[in-house]
Amino acid sequence: VHDLSREAFTEGIRRGMFLDYALKRCRGAAVVDPDPSLCGRAMKAVMDELNAFSPLCERAGAGHAFLDLSGTQRLFGPAVDAADRIRRALRDRLSLDAGVGGAASKLVSKVATRVVKPGGLCTVIGGEERSFLDPLPVRILPGFDLAIMERLQAFNLATVGQLAGLSLAQ
């Protein structure tokens, strides 16, 4: 699954999910082949918008980007205000309902976007990362494929906090 509607999201479909699995969970889903040229133009437009907020803008796969807002406070206010401005700019100029996550690290900001998917704003204050992540389901972490998820489930590891609580030996 490359992208999905709000309705598919509420049915439990997620980006990166294998299509056959997604169709079993959401039998009424319509599958539309992506148009690479259209996707490329859209991503370029998004990056153009994001570059107006920070020169430190990094593309991170289809439809994803990371911005370093350090030093932009005098221009755009605190990071949470800048993130909200970014969401509004993407909505107003490109008609995109973007999920925006603000945090001190890429991992936590990525998870924050997943908490508000398919659109919304979530910021995690520095020092609060553990309390934010601990209660979340492990499936929200990026990079876990179906095999890893099945192993975690076999060990009854349901939350990020349970996983983080394991020793390296475990």
ChimeraX attribute file (.defattr): number of C-alpha atoms within 10 A of each C-alpha:
attribute: neighborCount
match mode: 1-to-1
recipient: residues
	/A:1	15
	/A:2	14
	/A:3	17
	/A:4	16
	/A:5	13
	/A:6	12
	/A:7	12
	/A:8	19
	/A:9	15
	/A:10	11
	/A:11	14
	/A:12	10
	/A:13	24
	/A:14	21
	/A:15	14
	/A:16	13
	/A:17	15
	/A:18	14
	/A:19	15
	/A:20	11
	/A:21	12
	/A:22	19
	/A:23	17
	/A:24	11
	/A:25	14
	/A:26	17
	/A:27	12
	/A:28	9
	/A:29	16
	/A:30	11
	/A:31	10
	/A:32	9
	/A:33	7
	/A:34	10
	/A:35	8
	/A:36	9
	/A:37	9
	/A:38	10
	/A:39	13
	/A:40	13
	/A:41	11
	/A:42	16
	/A:43	18
	/A:44	14
	/A:45	15
	/A:46	20
	/A:47	17
	/A:48	12
	/A:49	16
	/A:50	21
	/A:51	14
	/A:52	10
	/A:53	19
	/A:54	16
	/A:55	11
	/A:56	12
	/A:57	17
	/A:58	15
	/A:59	14
	/A:60	9
	/A:61	8
	/A:62	12
	/A:63	16
	/A:64	16
	/A:65	17
	/A:66	19
	/A:67	17
	/A:68	18
	/A:69	20
	/A:70	11
	/A:71	12
	/A:72	14
	/A:73	12
	/A:74	7
	/A:75	9
	/A:76	17
	/A:77	13
	/A:78	14
	/A:79	18
	/A:80	20
	/A:81	12
	/A:82	18
	/A:83	23
	/A:84	18
	/A:85	15
	/A:86	19
	/A:87	20
	/A:88	16
	/A:89	18
	/A:90	18
	/A:91	13
	/A:92	11
	/A:93	11
	/A:94	13
	/A:95	10
	/A:96	15
	/A:97	16
	/A:98	21
	/A:99	20
	/A:100	28
	/A:101	25
	/A:102	27
	/A:103	22
	/A:104	16
	/A:105	13
	/A:106	15
	/A:107	11
	/A:108	20
	/A:109	20
	/A:110	21
	/A:111	23
	/A:112	25
	/A:113	22
	/A:114	22
	/A:115	18
	/A:116	15
	/A:117	19
	/A:118	20
	/A:119	16
	/A:120	17
	/A:121	19
	/A:122	22
	/A:123	18
	/A:124	21
	/A:125	12
	/A:126	11
	/A:127	10
	/A:128	10
	/A:129	15
	/A:130	14
	/A:131	11
	/A:132	17
	/A:133	20
	/A:134	16
	/A:135	13
	/A:136	17
	/A:137	15
	/A:138	21
	/A:139	16
	/A:140	18
	/A:141	17
	/A:142	12
	/A:143	9
	/A:144	13
	/A:145	12
	/A:146	12
	/A:147	9
	/A:148	12
	/A:149	15
	/A:150	13
	/A:151	11
	/A:152	17
	/A:153	12
	/A:154	10
	/A:155	10
	/A:156	11
	/A:157	18
	/A:158	17
	/A:159	19
	/A:160	19
	/A:161	18
	/A:162	15
	/A:163	17
	/A:164	14
	/A:165	11
	/A:166	10
	/A:167	7
	/A:168	6
	/A:169	4
	/A:170	6
